[in-house]
Amino acid sequence: MSPIEKRQQEVFYSTLIGPVMAICPNYGVDPRKCLKDAALRSRFGKYAIGNNYWKLPGHGSAGQHQLITIRRTPHSSENGGVQPEVRRFAVFKTVADAVEAYCKHEKRSRT
């Protein structure tokens, strides 16, 4: 691991640990799972847009970010087998808002 990657991980954990430890237990969500999911989905914050470390869809406290991606369609020769896809991700004003949204999402998915 390079020094830059190590520093990126330190910043990631120092940014998330406080809100995660304060909010997750209130929703019955394991803080370790919250941190692990955030690390995996955002590559330790490298690809987190608008405090959304989990790529949560929809609207957040600060609105929405629209991202156009290319999806490969192997069964279609139309457009050379690729198709644009619009994905909308929630954007949050604070990390605490994002953690709370993640916990609510996890709680809903377990019921």
C-alpha positions as CSV (number, residue, x, y, z in Angstrom):
1,M,0.0,0.0,0.0
2,S,1.4,3.4,-1.0
3,P,1.6,6.3,1.5
4,I,-1.2,8.1,-0.4
5,E,-3.5,5.1,-0.1
6,K,-2.7,4.7,3.6
7,R,-3.4,8.4,4.2
8,Q,-6.7,8.1,2.2
9,Q,-7.8,5.2,4.4
10,E,-6.9,7.2,7.6
11,V,-9.0,10.2,6.4
12,F,-11.8,7.8,5.4
13,Y,-12.0,6.2,8.9
14,S,-11.5,9.5,10.8
15,T,-14.4,11.0,8.8
16,L,-16.8,8.2,9.3
17,I,-16.1,6.7,12.7
18,G,-17.8,9.4,14.8
19,P,-21.1,9.5,12.9
20,V,-21.1,5.7,12.4
21,M,-20.6,5.0,16.1
22,A,-23.2,7.5,17.2
23,I,-26.0,6.6,14.7
24,C,-25.8,3.0,13.7
25,P,-26.6,1.5,17.1
26,N,-29.8,3.6,17.2
27,Y,-31.0,1.6,14.1
28,G,-29.7,-1.7,15.2
29,V,-27.0,-1.7,12.4
30,D,-23.6,-3.1,13.1
31,P,-21.1,-0.2,12.8
32,R,-18.5,-2.6,11.4
33,K,-20.8,-3.5,8.5
34,C,-21.5,0.1,7.8
35,L,-17.8,1.0,7.6
36,K,-17.1,-2.2,5.5
37,D,-19.8,-1.4,3.0
38,A,-18.7,2.2,2.8
39,A,-15.1,1.2,2.2
40,L,-16.0,-1.4,-0.5
41,R,-18.6,0.7,-2.3
42,S,-16.5,4.0,-2.4
43,R,-13.0,2.5,-2.3
44,F,-12.3,4.2,1.0
45,G,-14.0,7.4,-0.1
46,K,-12.2,7.8,-3.4
47,Y,-15.5,7.5,-5.3
48,A,-17.9,9.0,-2.8
49,I,-19.9,11.8,-4.3
50,G,-21.8,14.2,-1.9
51,N,-21.0,12.2,1.2
52,N,-22.7,9.1,-0.3
53,Y,-20.2,6.4,0.5
54,W,-22.7,3.6,-0.2
55,K,-24.0,4.7,-3.6
56,L,-27.5,5.0,-2.2
57,P,-30.0,5.8,-4.9
58,G,-32.6,8.6,-4.9
59,H,-32.6,11.9,-3.1
60,G,-30.6,12.9,-0.1
61,S,-30.5,16.0,2.2
62,A,-28.7,17.9,-0.5
63,G,-30.5,16.5,-3.5
64,Q,-29.4,14.1,-6.2
65,H,-26.4,13.5,-8.5
66,Q,-27.0,12.1,-11.9
67,L,-24.4,9.9,-13.5
68,I,-24.5,8.5,-17.1
69,T,-22.8,5.2,-17.5
70,I,-22.4,2.8,-20.3
71,R,-24.0,-0.6,-20.0
72,R,-22.9,-3.5,-22.2
73,T,-25.8,-5.4,-23.8
74,P,-24.3,-8.6,-25.2
75,H,-27.6,-9.8,-26.7
76,S,-28.2,-6.6,-28.7
77,S,-26.3,-5.5,-31.7
78,E,-28.0,-2.1,-31.6
79,N,-25.5,0.7,-30.9
80,G,-22.7,-1.7,-31.0
81,G,-23.9,-3.6,-27.9
82,V,-23.7,-0.7,-25.6
83,Q,-26.4,1.4,-24.1
84,P,-26.3,4.6,-22.0
85,E,-27.8,4.3,-18.5
86,V,-28.7,7.1,-16.2
87,R,-28.2,6.4,-12.5
88,R,-29.3,8.8,-9.8
89,F,-27.5,8.9,-6.5
90,A,-28.5,10.7,-3.3
91,V,-26.3,13.6,-2.2
92,F,-26.0,14.5,1.5
93,K,-25.2,17.7,3.3
94,T,-23.3,15.9,6.0
95,V,-21.7,12.6,6.7
96,A,-24.2,12.1,9.6
97,D,-27.1,12.5,7.1
98,A,-25.6,9.9,4.9
99,V,-25.0,7.4,7.7
100,E,-28.6,7.8,8.9
101,A,-29.8,7.2,5.3
102,Y,-27.7,4.1,5.1
103,C,-29.0,2.8,8.4
104,K,-32.6,3.4,7.4
105,H,-31.9,1.6,4.1
106,E,-30.4,-1.4,5.9
107,K,-33.2,-1.5,8.4
108,R,-35.8,-1.6,5.5
109,S,-33.9,-4.2,3.6
110,R,-33.9,-6.5,6.7
111,T,-37.7,-6.4,7.2
